[in-house]
Structures are given as structure tokens and as C-alpha cells.
Amino acid sequence: MIAAVSWVPKGASKAVPDEAQLPPKEEIEKMIKSGALEEESENGHSEEEDEDTDIEDVEHTNEVTQALVVADALGKTSKSKNSGTKLDDIAEGLKELDMDNYDDEDEEVELFSKGLGDLYYPSNQMDPYLKDKDDVDSEDLEDMVINANDSVIVCACNEDDVSHLEVYVFEESNDGDTNLYVHHHIIIPAFPLCMAWLDCPLKGGEKGNFMAVGSMDPSIEIWDLDVIEEVQPCLILGGINEEKNMKRKKNKKGKKSSTEYKEGSHTDSVLGLAWNKEFRNILASASADKTVKIWDVVEGKCSFTLGHHTDKVQAVAWNHYAPQVLLSGSFDRSVFMKDARISTHSGFKWSVAADVESLAWDPHTEHSFVVSLEDGTVKGFDIRTAKSDQASESQPCFTLHAHDKAVCSISYNPLVTNLLATGSIDKMVKLWDLSNNQPSCVGSRNPKAGGIFSVSFSEDSPFLLAIGGSKGNLEVWDTSSVAEVSKRFGKYSKPNKADI
């Protein structure tokens, strides 16, 4: 399934991504000395330890596996006191094989007579088995290049219990043909639930190309999209404190103990993320632990925690014109707005009739936002009608009965005024004209993607809509092909490729 989709702005990706480097030698040695490898080599854990927390076991297994692979690549051997560990057995086996002298052969022994197999070809072009190899390598290199005109789409996926980010390239030719293919993928340790692209320069320079991922774990992982075959995120915000929990397990073996989290961390799944484009080091997160957190990704720590909801917080969004204003929606059937410019005010709150699934600010005005609900409706609000008290009962500008089931995702078109897309688990994607707060449906489609979990309009191509759902297939819909969309919004033509 595809839980979330996100566009990467054109030109933000490196033309040719870097290849991942092995972790520093010191980090590997630290992992080995920590005793993680010794624990992995034991026969098992007590039932009490197994029941303690599934999240700890998954993270621990991933860490050990990575350590084993990297240690083997560097020729390291375990310093375990237990001479009977698996690592010792592997080391002894390699010693017996004498791999260092594997290529040394007895020149006097000739098993087979001379024949065509001994022919020497002066060049690869003359060798029938190698003559096309250079062409294949050239094609592979060409496929790895991301051109400035290419669109990049990232999908948060889960398939056969493997969670990963798939980085797609969407090519558009001058004659109208398109090509969509997977450029590379990144394995992640936990089931992904949400994403947010950010260009905060975490590795120096003026900008970057990073994807923040929220998952079933309480941590937020930030991955560098310009690095392929990466095995570790470049930054982790919050999460379980592995060192403290490992010590607690060793000291209280057989006894259940509460989970230790890093300072400022969420304590449950991360359900929503929003990057602040104006204050580029700021990331907001919504969690099942009922809180909203504001993170400084440069400092790698939580700056503020907001606890104004009484149930799981599903979505967060920064205002496009007033970057100090944050909106959040919750399963407590409310939408909350916090304006950091008014430090003395506790915030504004709107009540809705069902659990909040998604919300979004109108990118063409600072006063309006829409929220989608579990009952299939979409409501629009104008913050100028909000009352001064926190428990505002302001009526919505409109209520739209959009779908038969939960509306999991909504997306304003950032380039076309009043065009909104909605996606639902009823398997339908619909397009709406919100002009004059009188919504009308201008297009609908069943993209054969299963239940729709995520829809997202491109910020570079006016009518391209990315769609992800339960069947795990990424769909890109050119909504300008819909007659009514073309009729009403035709003035927002596609940009001339020569101008890009």
C-alpha cells in the first residue's frame, strides 16, 4: 500500500545522486562494544522481555543487522567473551576457507584441454558475451540522471511487511508522452504514515533535499533523497532511548519496565508532519499521543509541545502567508489554530461532527482552510469569523458531502485558484471548484488504486495530481484532460518547457 505521496520541487534533486558511505569506523565499534551483537547471538529472550515492547525489538534487530553487515565489510570480528558465539563460528569458517589464497592455482594442473573457451578477444566488442555490456552500463547511468525538467515523486510504501520510500521520476516529453519509473528506494524500519519534504541544509550548503517520515514508531526520521542505498537516516527526532532501555533490561531481567524515550519525544505513532517553508529549520508533528510538537531540525530537538487536543492528532498545517500560524486536527472532533504572534492567546478552536482525517490551508488566501472528515464530508472555514474565545462555534463557510466514506486526503492546487482534490477509501478521487464558497464537482475518477490514502497536486505542473492507495500503485492524473476542468481553469496552461 501507499500511505503517503509527496512531490519534490523541480531542480531540488541532484542530477546524479551520491552513493551511500559506510558508517564511521568509530560508530561501528561503539555498536559492537555496546553488547548489541552479543545479545543477538543468544538463543532467545524471556517471555517477559518479548512482551515488553514490539517497537524496541524491531529497532534492536535493525541495528544489529546493520552492524553485522558493516562489520563484515570492514573485516571486523566480535570481541565477545563467549567463544561459542555465531560471530566466532563465522570467523573460524572463513579462516578454514583461506579466502586470501583462493585465486592461487597450481599452474601444473590442467583439468581441461585448450579449446574455444581459452580464446582471447582483443576488445569487448569482439567478445560475444561482453560486446553489449558497455551499452547496458551507459543506459543504466542515463536512467540514474535526474534532469532539471523531470518531476520527482516520493511514495511511503509497505509491501510484504517491508516498509520503504520509493523515489519515482516522472518524465514529460515535448510530444506529450510521459514516462514514470522508480529511480531508487530507501528501506525504512517502521510502517510509514506521513511525510513532509524539506530543504533545510542539514549537511551544509544553502539547501538540501530531505524527506521527513512519520511512522508507527514515536520517532521522526529524516532521509537524504540525494543518497542511494542509504541504510540510516541523516537525523532522527525523538524516539526510544535505546541505551537506557538496554540497561533497564539488563538490570531488571525478567521484570517489565516502562519504556524510556528521548527528551522531547513523542510517545506514540506520528500521524502528521508539516514543514515551515519560511522558517526552514522548523517542522511540526502530530501524534497519537494527543500532542503537537514543534521541532528545530538543525538543533535536532523539540522546541515546543502543544497539548490542546484530547485525542489522537491526525494532521497539522502551517499557514502559507502567516508562517507563525499552525492548524491541527484531531480525533477529538476539533480543529485548533495557534497563532504564535499572539503569545497571550490560548488559540482558536472549531468543533466538527466527526474525526478529522486531513486539513489544508488555501494557498491563495491566508484566511481560509478546509478540513476533511471520517464521515465523508469536507468543510470550509474562514478564520476571520472565529470568536475570541477558545471554544468557537463559528459556522463553516460550506459543508460538502464529498464521498460515501472517510475522506483520507485533500490537496489544494497551489497554481490554480479554487481547485481542490479529495481522495477517499471509497476508491474515488474527485475534483472540486470552490469558487464563491459554493463547491461543485468538476471531475471524478476511480484510478484503480484501491482505497485512496493520499492525493497531492504538483507545485510545478498545474494539473498533475499524484495518487496513492491500498493497491500500492502510484498514479499520476493529468486533470487538464477532464473537459470541465479545462473549461473552467484553462487559463492556467502548462508552463512552456522552454521557459523551465
Salt bridges, closest charged atoms under 4 A:
ASP18 OD2 - LYS14 NZ 2.61
GLU29 OE2 - LYS76 NZ 3.19
GLU39 OE1 - HIS60 NE2 3.91
GLU51 OE1 - LYS256 NZ 3.75
GLU56 OE1 - LYS249 NZ 3.47
ASP57 OD1 - LYS249 NZ 3.79
ASP137 OD2 - LYS133 NZ 3.12
GLU166 OE2 - HIS164 NE2 3.40
ASP199 OD1 - ARG280 NE 2.93
ASP224 OD2 - LYS203 NZ 2.92
GLU243 OE2 - LYS30 NZ 3.92
GLU260 OE2 - ARG248 NH1 3.32
ASP289 OD2 - HIS266 ND1 2.99
ASP332 OD2 - HIS309 ND1 3.07
ASP339 OD1 - ARG341 NE 2.96
ASP355 OD1 - ARG333 NE 3.62
ASP382 OD2 - ARG384 NH2 2.75
ASP426 OD2 - HIS403 ND1 3.10
ASP433 OD2 - ARG488 NH1 2.93
GLU459 OE2 - LYS277 NZ 2.82
ASP478 OD2 - LYS494 NZ 2.71
GLU484 OE2 - ARG488 NE 2.80
